[in-house]
Amino acid sequence: MHLAYPAVLSALLFCTGLYGVLARRNAILVLMSVELMLNAVNLNLVAFDVWLSRAAEETLHSGQALTLFTIAIAAAEIGIGLAIVLAVYRNRGTSDIDKLRDTAEGHQTGHEIDGHDTDGRGTEGPDSEALAAQKAEATA
């Protein structure tokens, strides 16, 4: 098999994953897109290892060893990533990245929604006026 076929397939997989990372709003779909990109890298590692081992008659197969490390790292990444997404979903009620970004930038904190704590009590003090001003700017 010629080296161009797996290289083109790998480029298509990587571009699909990159599009998914840049265009998706759901955190789980972003993680799946990152996995596509890692699989494209794995395909390239194996294809170039086979191609270079034929040329140099090398028996080490370092590309395949690196692929095993990449698979192990990807498995750990998806496990930790899903745990983080589930924890954020439990706390915030959404996995939409845009809404989470707005929360992180201070437009709305997790404890204070519409000027009330999550347990129903109102917020008092000078910070409540600042939050009301921020909310008015965000809606304008």
Backbone as JSON, one array per atom type, in Angstrom:
{
  "sequence": "MHLAYPAVLSALLFCTGLYGVLARRNAILVLMSVELMLNAVNLNLVAFDVWLSRAAEETLHSGQALTLFTIAIAAAEIGIGLAIVLAVYRNRGTSDIDKLRDTAEGHQTGHEIDGHDTDGRGTEGPDSEALAAQKAEATA",
  "N": [[0.85, -1.18, 0.0], [0.49, 2.21, -0.77], [1.95, 5.14, 0.71], [0.45, 7.44, 0.56], [-2.31, 6.95, 0.79], [-3.07, 6.26, 3.57], [-2.16, 8.66, 4.65], [-3.77, 10.66, 3.49], [-6.28, 9.85, 4.43], [-5.81, 10.18, 7.15], [-5.41, 12.95, 7.26], [-7.98, 13.8, 6.54], [-9.46, 12.78, 8.73], [-8.28, 14.24, 10.81], [-8.91, 16.89, 10.09], [-11.7, 16.76, 10.24], [-11.99, 16.29, 12.98], [-10.85, 18.66, 13.96], [-12.65, 20.56, 12.98], [-14.87, 19.77, 14.47], [-14.02, 20.4, 17.07], [-13.8, 23.17, 16.92], [-16.36, 24.02, 16.11], [-18.41, 22.87, 17.61], [-20.66, 23.01, 20.43], [-21.31, 21.43, 22.54], [-19.79, 19.81, 25.23], [-19.15, 17.09, 25.34], [-19.2, 16.31, 22.67], [-17.05, 17.79, 21.78], [-14.97, 16.5, 23.12], [-15.12, 14.03, 21.81], [-14.35, 14.84, 19.28], [-11.71, 15.56, 19.73], [-10.71, 13.04, 20.22], [-10.96, 11.96, 17.64], [-8.98, 13.46, 16.35], [-6.69, 12.54, 17.7], [-6.74, 9.87, 16.88], [-6.2, 10.21, 14.18], [-3.56, 11.04, 14.32], [-2.45, 8.68, 15.37], [-2.88, 6.92, 13.23], [-1.18, 8.07, 11.32], [1.29, 7.7, 12.65], [1.57, 4.87, 12.67], [1.46, 4.32, 9.9], [3.71, 5.71, 8.87], [5.66, 4.42, 10.33], [5.58, 1.81, 9.31], [6.26, 2.37, 6.66], [8.85, 3.53, 6.94], [10.19, 1.42, 8.19], [10.31, -0.48, 6.22], [12.01, 0.76, 4.44], [14.4, 1.14, 5.9], [14.83, -1.29, 6.97], [14.31, -1.81, 9.65], [13.69, -3.15, 12.86], [12.6, -2.19, 15.15], [10.22, -0.69, 15.39], [9.22, 1.85, 16.37], [7.22, 3.73, 15.91], [4.85, 2.31, 16.23], [5.04, 1.72, 18.93], [4.89, 4.3, 20.02], [2.28, 4.81, 19.25], [0.85, 3.09, 20.92], [1.34, 4.33, 23.4], [0.03, 6.75, 22.91], [-2.61, 5.86, 22.64], [-3.08, 4.97, 25.25], [-2.85, 7.39, 26.66], [-4.96, 8.77, 25.48], [-7.13, 7.27, 26.37], [-7.02, 7.76, 29.12], [-7.42, 10.5, 29.06], [-10.03, 10.75, 28.02], [-11.5, 9.52, 30.01], [-11.02, 11.16, 32.3], [-11.87, 13.57, 31.23], [-14.63, 13.09, 30.72], [-15.47, 12.7, 33.34], [-15.08, 15.27, 34.39], [-16.84, 16.75, 32.76], [-19.3, 15.6, 33.52], [-19.36, 16.35, 36.23], [-19.45, 19.15, 36.0], [-21.86, 19.37, 34.64], [-23.64, 18.45, 36.59], [-23.34, 20.47, 38.51], [-23.87, 22.91, 37.14], [-25.97, 22.41, 35.39], [-25.89, 22.29, 32.65], [-24.09, 21.4, 29.65], [-23.22, 23.03, 27.74], [-20.8, 24.79, 26.1], [-20.55, 27.53, 25.55], [-22.31, 28.75, 27.38], [-21.07, 27.96, 29.75], [-18.68, 29.33, 29.48], [-19.53, 31.99, 29.66], [-20.34, 31.96, 32.32], [-17.91, 31.54, 33.6], [-16.58, 33.9, 33.01], [-17.71, 35.73, 34.66], [-20.22, 36.82, 34.26], [-22.36, 35.63, 35.39], [-22.58, 34.0, 38.37], [-22.22, 30.74, 39.85], [-23.46, 30.54, 42.33], [-25.13, 32.67, 42.54], [-27.93, 33.51, 40.98], [-29.81, 35.54, 39.03], [-29.76, 37.47, 41.07], [-30.32, 36.08, 43.37], [-29.43, 33.7, 45.84], [-28.7, 30.2, 45.36], [-30.16, 28.82, 47.2], [-32.44, 30.28, 47.56], [-32.43, 32.59, 49.04], [-32.07, 36.15, 49.04], [-29.44, 38.29, 47.76], [-27.46, 40.45, 49.63], [-25.84, 43.63, 50.16], [-23.01, 45.51, 48.8], [-22.16, 44.13, 46.57], [-24.37, 43.1, 45.29], [-25.49, 45.19, 43.84], [-23.5, 45.59, 41.97], [-23.63, 43.17, 40.6], [-26.19, 43.38, 39.52], [-25.77, 45.51, 37.78], [-23.91, 44.35, 36.01], [-25.54, 42.36, 34.92], [-27.44, 43.91, 33.62], [-25.82, 45.12, 31.68], [-25.09, 42.87, 30.25], [-27.49, 42.02, 29.12], [-28.11, 44.15, 27.52]],
  "CA": [[0.0, 0.0, 0.0], [1.25, 3.45, -0.87], [1.87, 5.98, 1.91], [-0.5, 8.54, 0.36], [-3.67, 6.6, 1.2], [-3.3, 6.54, 4.99], [-1.9, 10.07, 4.94], [-4.97, 11.42, 3.11], [-7.31, 9.49, 5.39], [-5.44, 10.81, 8.41], [-5.69, 14.38, 7.13], [-9.44, 13.98, 6.6], [-9.87, 12.56, 10.12], [-7.8, 15.36, 11.63], [-9.71, 18.08, 9.76], [-13.03, 16.55, 10.81], [-11.88, 16.52, 14.41], [-10.6, 20.08, 14.19], [-13.93, 21.23, 12.78], [-15.71, 19.45, 15.61], [-13.54, 21.16, 18.24], [-14.06, 24.6, 16.74], [-17.74, 24.36, 15.82], [-19.38, 22.27, 18.53], [-20.89, 23.67, 21.71], [-21.46, 20.42, 23.57], [-18.47, 19.41, 25.7], [-18.91, 15.69, 25.01], [-18.85, 16.26, 21.25], [-15.69, 18.32, 21.66], [-14.07, 15.4, 23.52], [-15.11, 13.04, 20.73], [-13.57, 15.42, 18.18], [-10.3, 15.44, 20.12], [-10.37, 11.63, 19.99], [-10.74, 11.81, 16.19], [-7.68, 14.02, 16.02], [-5.68, 11.62, 18.2], [-6.73, 8.69, 16.01], [-5.5, 10.59, 12.95], [-2.13, 10.99, 14.64], [-2.09, 7.26, 15.48], [-2.81, 6.37, 11.88], [0.07, 8.56, 10.73], [2.43, 7.04, 13.3], [1.69, 3.49, 12.19], [1.76, 4.32, 8.46], [5.1, 6.1, 8.65], [6.52, 3.38, 10.89], [5.66, 0.72, 8.33], [6.99, 2.86, 5.49], [10.26, 3.69, 7.26], [10.81, 0.14, 8.53], [10.62, -1.15, 4.95], [13.15, 1.43, 3.81], [15.62, 0.99, 6.69], [14.82, -2.65, 7.48], [14.41, -1.65, 11.1], [12.74, -4.02, 13.55], [12.23, -1.58, 16.43], [8.82, -0.26, 15.29], [9.01, 2.9, 17.37], [5.94, 4.38, 15.63], [3.79, 1.52, 16.84], [5.16, 1.91, 20.37], [4.32, 5.61, 20.32], [0.83, 4.7, 19.1], [0.32, 2.49, 22.16], [1.35, 5.38, 24.42], [-1.02, 7.71, 22.57], [-3.89, 5.25, 22.97], [-3.21, 4.99, 26.71], [-3.1, 8.78, 27.06], [-6.31, 9.12, 25.03], [-8.09, 6.63, 27.26], [-7.02, 8.51, 30.38], [-7.99, 11.83, 28.78], [-11.48, 10.67, 27.87], [-12.05, 9.2, 31.32], [-10.98, 12.36, 33.13], [-12.71, 14.58, 30.59], [-16.03, 12.78, 30.98], [-15.74, 12.96, 34.76], [-15.18, 16.72, 34.56], [-18.08, 17.19, 32.12], [-20.42, 15.19, 34.37], [-19.36, 17.19, 37.44], [-19.92, 20.48, 35.6], [-23.29, 19.25, 34.32], [-24.37, 18.36, 37.85], [-23.31, 21.76, 39.2], [-24.4, 24.02, 36.34], [-27.19, 22.03, 34.69], [-25.69, 22.32, 31.2], [-22.75, 21.12, 29.17], [-23.01, 23.96, 26.64], [-19.53, 25.46, 26.38], [-20.75, 28.97, 25.54], [-22.9, 29.14, 28.66], [-20.06, 27.79, 30.78], [-17.69, 30.39, 29.31], [-20.13, 33.18, 30.23], [-20.31, 31.81, 33.76], [-16.53, 31.69, 34.06], [-16.14, 35.28, 32.84], [-18.27, 36.55, 35.71], [-21.54, 37.37, 33.95], [-23.31, 35.01, 36.29], [-21.87, 33.01, 39.16], [-23.01, 29.55, 40.12], [-24.22, 30.67, 43.56], [-26.06, 33.78, 42.46], [-28.64, 33.53, 39.71], [-30.83, 36.59, 39.07], [-29.72, 38.19, 42.33], [-30.7, 35.22, 44.48], [-28.62, 32.51, 46.04], [-29.38, 29.01, 44.88], [-31.08, 28.31, 48.21], [-33.64, 31.1, 47.57], [-32.26, 33.86, 49.76], [-31.56, 37.24, 48.22], [-28.09, 38.74, 48.08], [-27.4, 41.8, 50.17], [-24.51, 44.23, 50.17], [-22.63, 46.29, 47.62], [-21.92, 43.27, 45.42], [-25.62, 42.85, 44.57], [-25.64, 46.27, 42.87], [-22.55, 45.34, 40.88], [-24.17, 42.06, 39.81], [-27.32, 43.9, 38.75], [-25.21, 46.32, 36.69], [-23.35, 43.42, 35.04], [-26.63, 41.69, 34.24], [-28.04, 44.9, 32.71], [-24.9, 45.27, 30.53], [-25.11, 41.66, 29.44], [-28.74, 41.95, 28.36], [-28.21, 45.3, 26.59]],
  "C": [[0.89, 1.24, 0.0], [1.0, 4.32, 0.36], [0.82, 7.08, 1.78], [-1.89, 8.21, 0.88], [-3.91, 6.81, 2.69], [-3.05, 8.0, 5.36], [-3.11, 10.94, 4.6], [-6.1, 11.12, 4.08], [-7.05, 10.14, 6.75], [-5.71, 12.31, 8.37], [-7.19, 14.66, 7.18], [-9.97, 13.79, 8.02], [-9.48, 13.75, 11.0], [-8.62, 16.62, 11.35], [-11.13, 17.96, 10.28], [-13.02, 16.79, 12.31], [-11.66, 17.98, 14.75], [-11.88, 20.9, 14.0], [-14.86, 20.99, 13.97], [-15.31, 20.22, 16.86], [-13.93, 22.63, 18.11], [-15.54, 24.94, 16.61], [-18.75, 23.87, 16.84], [-19.48, 23.06, 19.81], [-21.0, 22.67, 22.85], [-20.08, 19.89, 23.95], [-18.16, 17.96, 25.34], [-18.55, 15.54, 23.53], [-17.46, 16.82, 20.99], [-14.68, 17.24, 22.06], [-14.0, 14.33, 22.43], [-14.3, 13.55, 19.53], [-12.07, 15.36, 18.48], [-9.84, 13.99, 19.92], [-10.16, 11.35, 18.5], [-9.36, 12.33, 15.78], [-6.55, 13.11, 16.51], [-5.6, 10.35, 17.35], [-6.07, 8.99, 14.67], [-4.0, 10.56, 13.16], [-1.66, 9.54, 14.74], [-1.95, 6.61, 14.12], [-1.53, 6.81, 11.17], [1.29, 7.87, 11.33], [2.64, 5.63, 12.78], [2.07, 3.46, 10.71], [3.21, 4.69, 8.2], [6.06, 5.09, 9.25], [6.68, 2.22, 9.92], [6.47, 1.15, 7.12], [8.48, 2.98, 5.77], [10.93, 2.37, 7.61], [11.11, -0.68, 7.27], [11.87, -0.56, 4.31], [14.44, 1.15, 4.57], [15.79, -0.43, 7.22], [15.07, -2.66, 8.99], [13.35, -2.54, 11.76], [12.25, -3.42, 14.87], [10.76, -1.18, 16.47], [8.48, 0.78, 16.35], [7.7, 3.64, 17.14], [4.78, 3.64, 16.26], [3.85, 1.62, 18.37], [4.6, 3.26, 20.8], [2.8, 5.6, 20.18], [0.21, 4.08, 20.35], [0.3, 3.51, 23.3], [0.23, 6.4, 24.16], [-2.41, 7.15, 22.89], [-4.12, 5.26, 24.48], [-3.52, 6.4, 27.22], [-4.51, 9.21, 26.65], [-7.37, 8.49, 25.92], [-8.17, 7.35, 28.59], [-7.68, 9.88, 30.19], [-9.5, 11.77, 28.67], [-12.14, 10.33, 29.19], [-12.11, 10.42, 32.23], [-11.87, 13.45, 32.55], [-14.19, 14.34, 30.83], [-16.39, 13.01, 32.44], [-15.9, 14.45, 35.02], [-16.49, 17.23, 33.95], [-19.29, 16.81, 32.96], [-20.5, 16.02, 35.64], [-19.87, 18.59, 37.12], [-21.4, 20.44, 35.29], [-24.13, 19.16, 35.6], [-24.44, 19.71, 38.55], [-24.02, 22.86, 38.44], [-25.69, 23.69, 35.61], [-27.07, 22.06, 33.18], [-24.27, 21.91, 30.87], [-22.43, 21.97, 27.94], [-21.79, 24.83, 26.96], [-19.69, 26.97, 26.4], [-21.34, 29.46, 26.85], [-21.9, 28.99, 29.79], [-19.0, 28.87, 30.7], [-18.24, 31.7, 29.89], [-20.11, 33.13, 31.75], [-18.91, 32.04, 34.29], [-16.04, 33.13, 33.96], [-16.78, 36.21, 33.85], [-19.6, 37.18, 35.38], [-22.58, 36.85, 34.93], [-22.56, 33.94, 37.06], [-22.79, 31.85, 39.45], [-23.86, 29.68, 41.35], [-25.27, 31.76, 43.47], [-26.67, 33.82, 41.06], [-29.79, 34.51, 39.86], [-30.9, 37.28, 40.43], [-30.12, 37.37, 43.54], [-29.69, 34.09, 44.6], [-29.39, 31.3, 45.56], [-30.3, 28.41, 45.93], [-32.3, 29.21, 48.38], [-33.5, 32.41, 48.29], [-31.7, 34.9, 48.8], [-30.15, 37.61, 48.64], [-28.16, 40.17, 48.57], [-25.98, 42.32, 50.04], [-24.21, 44.93, 48.87], [-22.41, 45.42, 46.39], [-23.2, 43.03, 44.63], [-25.88, 43.95, 43.54], [-24.71, 46.06, 41.69], [-23.05, 44.2, 39.99], [-25.35, 42.51, 38.96], [-26.83, 44.74, 37.57], [-24.61, 45.42, 35.61], [-24.45, 42.73, 34.24], [-27.3, 42.63, 33.24], [-27.16, 45.1, 31.49], [-24.95, 44.05, 29.64], [-26.37, 41.55, 28.6], [-28.87, 43.07, 27.33], [-27.48, 45.05, 25.31]]
}
